[in-house]
Amino acid sequence: MVREWRRLKKIDDLTYVGECDSEHPAARVFGGHVLAQAMSAAYYTAPEGFYVHAVHCYFIRGGEESIPITYNVKIIRDGRNFAIRYVEAVQHGKVIHLAEFSLQKLASVKDTFSLTPEFPSHVPGPDGLVSNITGRHQKVAEGVDARELRGQVTERMAPSLEIRPADLNMFLHGTGGVNQKQYLWIRYKIPVDKSDYMLRHATIVYLSDLELVTTGALCFDDKMFKLQTSMDHSAWIHQYEFDINDWILYEQECVANSNHRSLIHGRLWSRDGKLIMSTSQEALIYKVQPSKI
């Protein structure tokens, strides 16, 4: 059974302790999980009616899933229309994650003007597509070495999410070194109360960390990698109201790579074509040397 990721215990007004999501406690904690819990901690300390609109964070150390994470919140500013929160995630006395959150007072928004890029309507809808987990299991059953398959193992690290790549073959095998956009349909499987905007916003931040590293590796014609990990992550929420339990299309593209670092941009779309969020992430990618394969 999947479990809701948000399990935070209040210690005092600026300190919270969170449990990890995966049912495999020997592994490393999912970075999006830490970011989302940090966002929830920031929300708990924010003035009423203020919504997170921008997120900037650094993944500093790998966290352990078996150890609770302490979130220390610092109130940087509480203004009339904007507020800033700074959150440290700590394990074993060391900071593993840093995040900054900017919040906007919803009542201050008077202008209804908006501008968004065109929705990628050429992408097939989620109905009829195969999930990343099913596709991976099918390939392994056919005799493919699981180490040669791309994509994060979300069955372990993010069990409350379902992902259906628009192009499953590209998702699992890459493009032969041809850099191109990747499209993923993602759905949060646990029902969320429509009135719980904090959980809705933190959950979309949770899933926004998924598979950007995979897209950042499309420019390589390699079957195995020594390391693929997120270094930093930024997100901007354009729409405060959306259905987190409906399918969300994640459009991803690697726009640069140098010095082992890929820069990936992303857009998260609602099923009816509204741009919910934009993201940018820098991923650290090391290839396996041929002599070591």
Buried (B, 14 or more C-beta within 10 A) or exposed (E): EBEBBBBBEEEEEBBBBBBBBBEEEEBBBBBBBBBBBBBBBBBBBBEEEBBBBBBBBBBBEEBBBEEEBBBBBEBEEBEEEBBBBBBBBBBEEEBBBBBBBBBBBBEEEEEEEEEBEEBBEEBEEBEEBEBBBEBBEEBEEEEBEEEBBBBBBBBBBBBBBBBBBBBBEBBBBBBEEEBEBBBBBBBBEBEBEEEEBBBBBBBBBBBBBBBBBBBBBBBBEBBEBEEBBBBBBBBBBBBBEBBBBEBBBBBBBBEEBEEEEBBBBBBBBBBEEBBBBBBBBBBBBEBBEEEEE
